[in-house]
Amino acid sequence: MKKVAVIQDLSSFGKCSLTAAIPVLSVMGIQAVPLPTAILTSQTEYPSYHSEDLTGKMPRFIEEWHKLGVAFDGIHTGFVTGREQIDHIFSFLHTFYKEDTTLLVDPVMGDRGQLYDVFTDELIGSMKELVKCADVITPNVTECCLLTGLSHDKLQTYRTNVEYLAAVEEAGRQLQADSGAKVIITGLNPPALEGKRLVGNMYMDGSNSYQSLQTYNGKSYSGTGDLFASVMMGGLMCGQNPVETMELAEKFLSAAIQSTSEECIPTVAGVNFESFLGMLL
């Protein structure tokens, strides 16, 4: 059984990060090996939460796992609390990243045009260095803007899908040029046409690109980006075609989002993905 080290936080409520990655990878036949960056009572968009930063514990995980002589087929990074944690990730890569290891970096930094409150400009610089090491990068549109300098405000001024998608693709090509990685940009939200809103994702590999757009219900749920990245990681480990895996992730999330919307569950609580894990078998 293939093993993936998952380096991100554990939030008790919000259905994101490790509580999203572990079940997704498990049902896809992959052993998820968690290295928690922090433990939170709930994800950070809840009105109140408590967080225990585990920066100081990360070197012990590296040391103990190195003693065990373990190896990883994949490494999946997500939420980090700051530059020191990224430094520890570089140490982790020095120890465990081999020629046949796949590194997926989900550069969790912001959403809806805003940098998350817990992050600084210093973190952006460190994240730019980390994505250069990646084999696959899965930023949302906001994170793509933060990594490339693309103006998120300017994106909102485009009046056609063609203009919007061309600008996002240009930024994605810049990420590709800087890292040599496959790039999957999530959360595309082009301008509304005749009152119809769309949301989707874009995949870029070499000179090829593919985008997929679906009807948008206007809601942004906790953890959907983490679930998407986890499905992509699972697909990579299973040798699946990335575009087919992206389409599978979209169908999985669409079903979960529809169910969640019908039950009028608050967006901070995440989506009812558990009921649809069978779609990933």
ZIKA-V344468 format. One record per pair of residues at least 6 apart in sequence whose ideal C-beta (glycine too) atoms are under 8 Angstrom apart, sorted by the first residue. I is the first residue (numbers start at 1). J is the second residue. D is the distance in whole Angstrom. If there is no record, write none. Layout:
I;J;D / I;J;D
This chain:
1;29;7 / 1;30;7 / 1;31;5 / 2;29;8 / 2;30;5 / 2;31;7 / 2;73;4 / 2;74;7 / 2;237;5 / 3;30;7 / 3;31;5 / 3;33;6 / 3;70;7 / 3;71;7 / 3;72;5 / 3;73;6 / 3;74;8 / 4;25;6 / 4;30;5 / 4;31;7 / 4;32;6 / 4;33;7 / 4;72;6 / 4;73;7 / 4;74;4 / 4;75;7 / 4;76;6 / 4;233;6 / 4;237;6 / 5;33;5 / 5;35;6 / 5;72;5 / 5;74;7 / 5;75;5 / 5;76;7 / 5;92;7 / 5;96;7 / 6;18;6 / 6;21;5 / 6;22;7 / 6;25;7 / 6;32;5 / 6;33;7 / 6;34;5 / 6;35;7 / 6;76;5 / 6;78;7 / 7;35;5 / 7;37;6 / 7;75;7 / 7;76;7 / 7;77;5 / 7;78;7 / 7;80;8 / 7;89;6 / 7;92;7 / 8;17;4 / 8;18;6 / 8;21;7 / 8;36;7 / 8;37;6 / 8;76;8 / 8;77;7 / 8;78;3 / 8;79;5 / 8;80;8 / 8;106;8 / 8;108;7 / 8;226;8 / 9;17;5 / 9;18;7 / 9;36;6 / 9;37;5 / 9;38;4 / 9;39;7 / 9;40;6 / 9;78;7 / 9;79;5 / 9;81;8 / 10;17;7 / 10;18;5 / 10;19;7 / 10;34;7 / 10;36;5 / 10;38;7 / 10;39;5 / 10;40;7 / 11;17;6 / 11;18;8 / 11;19;7 / 11;40;4 / 11;41;8 / 11;42;6 / 11;43;4 / 12;19;8 / 12;39;8 / 12;40;7 / 12;41;5 / 12;42;6 / 13;41;7 / 13;42;4 / 13;43;7 / 13;46;7 / 13;269;7 / 14;42;5 / 14;43;3 / 14;45;7 / 14;46;7 / 14;222;5 / 14;223;6 / 14;268;6 / 14;269;7 / 14;270;5 / 15;222;6 / 15;223;4 / 15;269;7 / 15;270;3 / 15;271;7 / 15;273;7 / 16;43;5 / 16;222;5 / 16;223;3 / 16;226;5 / 16;270;6 / 17;43;8 / 17;78;6 / 17;79;5 / 17;223;7 / 17;226;6 / 18;34;5 / 18;36;6 / 19;223;8 / 20;223;5 / 20;226;4 / 20;227;5 / 20;230;6 / 20;270;8 / 20;273;7 / 21;32;6 / 21;34;8 / 21;76;7 / 21;78;7 / 21;226;6 / 21;229;8 / 21;230;4 / 21;233;8 / 22;32;4 / 22;34;7 / 23;273;8 / 23;274;7 / 23;277;6 / 24;227;6 / 24;230;4 / 24;231;6 / 24;234;6 / 24;273;8 / 24;277;7 / 24;280;7 / 25;31;7 / 25;32;4 / 25;230;6 / 25;233;7 / 25;234;5 / 25;237;8 / 26;32;6 / 27;277;5 / 27;278;8 / 27;280;5 / 27;281;6 / 28;231;8 / 28;234;3 / 28;235;8 / 28;237;7 / 28;238;6 / 28;280;5 / 28;281;8 / 29;234;8 / 29;238;7 / 30;74;8 / 30;233;8 / 30;234;5 / 30;237;5 / 30;238;8 / 33;70;8 / 33;72;7 / 35;58;7 / 35;61;5 / 35;92;7 / 36;54;6 / 37;53;8 / 37;54;6 / 37;55;7 / 37;58;7 / 37;79;6 / 37;80;5 / 37;81;6 / 37;85;5 / 38;51;5 / 38;52;6 / 38;53;5 / 38;54;6 / 38;79;7 / 38;81;6 / 39;51;7 / 39;52;5 / 39;54;7 / 40;49;6 / 40;50;7 / 40;51;5 / 40;52;8 / 41;49;5 / 41;50;5 / 41;51;8 / 42;49;5 / 42;268;8 / 43;49;7 / 43;222;5 / 43;223;7 / 43;268;7 / 44;51;8 / 44;116;7 / 44;117;7 / 44;118;6 / 45;222;6 / 45;268;5 / 46;268;6 / 53;81;5 / 55;81;6 / 55;82;7 / 55;84;5 / 55;85;5 / 55;88;7 / 58;85;7 / 58;88;4 / 58;92;8 / 59;88;6 / 59;91;7 / 62;88;7 / 62;91;6 / 62;92;5 / 62;95;6 / 62;96;8 / 65;95;8 / 65;96;7 / 66;95;5 / 66;96;8 / 70;96;8 / 71;96;7 / 71;98;7 / 72;96;5 / 72;101;6 / 73;100;8 / 73;101;7 / 73;102;7 / 73;237;6 / 74;101;7 / 74;102;5 / 74;103;8 / 74;104;7 / 74;233;6 / 74;236;7 / 74;237;5 / 75;92;7 / 75;93;7 / 75;96;7 / 75;97;6 / 75;101;6 / 75;102;7 / 75;103;5 / 75;104;7 / 76;104;5 / 76;106;7 / 76;229;7 / 76;230;7 / 76;233;5 / 77;89;6 / 77;103;8 / 77;104;7 / 77;105;5 / 77;106;7 / 77;130;7 / 78;106;5 / 78;108;5 / 78;226;6 / 78;229;7 / 79;108;5 / 80;86;6 / 80;89;7 / 80;108;7 / 80;123;8 / 81;118;7 / 82;119;8 / 82;120;7 / 82;122;8 / 82;123;6 / 83;122;6 / 83;123;6 / 83;125;8 / 83;126;4 / 86;123;8 / 86;126;4 / 86;127;7 / 86;129;7 / 86;130;5 / 87;126;8 / 89;130;6 / 90;130;7 / 90;133;8 / 93;103;7 / 93;133;6 / 97;103;6 / 97;133;8 / 102;135;5 / 102;136;7 / 102;233;8 / 102;236;5 / 102;237;7 / 103;133;6 / 103;134;5 / 103;135;5 / 103;136;7 / 104;134;7 / 104;135;7 / 104;136;4 / 104;137;8 / 104;138;7 / 104;229;7 / 104;232;7 / 104;233;5 / 104;236;7 / 105;130;6 / 105;131;5 / 105;133;7 / 105;134;4 / 105;136;7 / 105;137;5 / 105;138;8 / 105;181;8 / 106;137;8 / 106;138;5 / 106;139;8 / 106;225;7 / 106;226;7 / 106;229;4 / 107;127;5 / 107;130;7 / 107;131;6 / 107;137;7 / 107;138;8 / 107;139;5 / 107;143;5 / 107;146;8 / 107;147;6 / 108;116;8 / 108;143;7 / 108;225;7 / 108;226;8 / 109;115;6 / 109;116;6 / 109;119;6 / 109;123;7 / 109;124;7 / 109;127;6 / 109;142;8 / 109;143;5 / 109;146;6 / 110;116;5 / 110;119;7 / 110;142;5 / 110;143;6 / 110;146;6 / 111;140;6 / 111;142;5 / 111;143;8 / 111;187;7 / 111;220;7 / 111;225;8 / 112;142;6 / 112;220;7 / 113;142;6 / 113;145;8 / 113;152;4 / 113;153;7 / 113;156;8 / 114;142;7 / 115;124;8 / 115;142;8 / 115;146;7 / 124;146;6 / 124;147;7 / 127;146;8 / 127;147;7 / 128;147;6 / 128;178;8 / 131;137;5 / 131;147;6 / 131;175;7 / 131;178;7 / 131;179;5 / 131;181;7 / 132;178;6 / 132;179;5 / 133;179;7 / 134;179;6 / 134;181;5 / 135;181;6 / 135;182;7 / 136;181;6 / 136;182;5 / 136;183;8 / 136;184;7 / 136;232;7 / 136;233;8 / 136;236;7 / 137;175;6 / 137;179;6 / 137;181;5 / 137;182;7 / 137;183;5 / 137;184;7 / 138;184;5 / 138;185;8 / 138;186;6 / 138;225;7 / 138;228;7 / 138;229;4 / 138;232;6 / 139;147;6 / 139;175;7 / 139;183;8 / 139;185;6 / 139;186;7 / 140;185;7 / 140;186;5 / 140;187;4 / 140;225;6 / 141;152;7 / 141;155;7 / 141;168;6 / 141;185;6 / 141;186;8 / 141;187;5 / 141;188;6 / 141;189;7 / 142;152;6 / 142;187;8 / 144;150;7 / 144;168;7 / 144;171;5 / 144;172;7 / 144;175;7 / 144;185;5 / 145;151;7 / 145;152;4 / 145;155;7 / 145;171;7 / 147;175;6 / 148;171;4 / 148;174;5 / 148;175;6 / 150;167;7 / 150;168;8 / 150;170;8 / 150;171;4 / 154;167;8 / 155;164;6 / 155;167;6 / 155;168;7 / 156;191;8 / 158;164;4 / 158;167;7 / 158;190;7 / 158;191;6 / 159;191;6 / 160;190;8 / 160;191;7 / 161;190;4 / 161;191;7 / 161;193;7 / 161;198;8 / 161;213;8 / 164;188;8 / 164;190;4 / 164;191;6 / 165;188;7 / 165;190;6 / 165;202;7 / 165;211;6 / 168;185;6 / 168;188;6 / 168;202;6 / 169;202;7 / 169;204;7 / 169;209;6 / 169;211;8 / 171;185;8 / 172;183;5 / 172;185;5 / 172;202;6 / 172;204;5 / 172;209;8 / 173;204;7 / 175;181;7 / 175;183;5 / 176;182;8 / 176;183;5 / 176;204;6 / 182;203;7 / 182;204;7 / 182;205;5 / 182;242;6 / 183;203;8 / 183;204;5 / 183;205;8 / 184;201;6 / 184;202;7 / 184;203;5 / 184;204;8 / 184;232;6 / 184;242;8 / 184;246;7 / 185;201;7 / 185;202;5 / 185;204;8 / 186;201;5 / 186;225;6 / 186;228;6 / 186;229;8 / 187;199;7 / 187;201;8 / 187;225;7 / 188;198;8 / 188;199;6 / 188;200;4 / 188;201;6 / 188;202;6 / 188;211;7 / 188;213;7 / 189;197;7 / 189;198;7 / 189;199;6 / 189;216;7 / 190;198;6 / 190;213;7 / 192;198;8 / 196;215;7 / 197;215;7 / 197;216;4 / 197;218;6 / 198;213;4 / 198;214;7 / 198;215;7 / 198;216;6 / 199;213;7 / 199;214;6 / 199;215;8 / 199;216;4 / 200;211;6 / 200;212;5 / 200;213;4 / 200;214;6 / 200;250;8 / 201;211;7 / 201;212;6 / 201;228;7 / 201;246;6 / 201;250;7 / 202;209;7 / 202;210;7 / 202;211;4 / 202;212;8 / 203;209;7 / 203;210;5 / 203;211;7 / 203;242;6 / 203;243;6 / 203;246;5 / 205;242;7 / 210;243;5 / 210;246;8 / 212;246;7 / 212;247;7 / 212;250;6 / 214;250;7 / 214;254;6 / 217;257;7 / 217;261;6 / 219;257;8 / 219;261;7 / 219;267;5 / 220;267;6 / 221;257;6 / 221;260;6 / 221;267;5 / 221;270;6 / 221;271;5 / 222;267;6 / 222;268;5 / 222;269;7 / 222;270;4 / 222;271;8 / 223;270;4 / 223;271;7 / 223;273;8 / 224;253;6 / 224;257;7 / 224;270;8 / 224;271;6 / 227;249;7 / 227;252;7 / 227;253;6 / 227;256;8 / 227;271;7 / 227;273;6 / 228;249;5 / 228;253;6 / 231;245;6 / 231;248;6 / 231;249;4 / 231;252;6 / 231;280;7 / 232;242;7 / 232;245;6 / 232;246;7 / 232;249;6 / 234;245;8 / 234;280;7 / 235;241;8 / 235;242;7 / 235;244;8 / 235;245;3 / 235;248;7 / 235;249;8 / 236;242;7 / 236;245;7 / 240;248;8 / 248;279;7 / 248;280;7 / 251;279;7 / 252;273;7 / 252;276;6 / 252;279;5 / 252;280;6 / 253;271;7 / 253;273;8 / 255;276;5 / 255;279;7 / 256;271;4 / 256;272;5 / 256;273;4 / 256;275;7 / 256;276;5 / 257;271;6 / 259;271;7 / 259;272;5 / 259;275;6 / 259;276;8 / 260;270;8 / 260;271;4 / 260;272;5 / 263;272;7 / 265;271;8 / 265;272;7
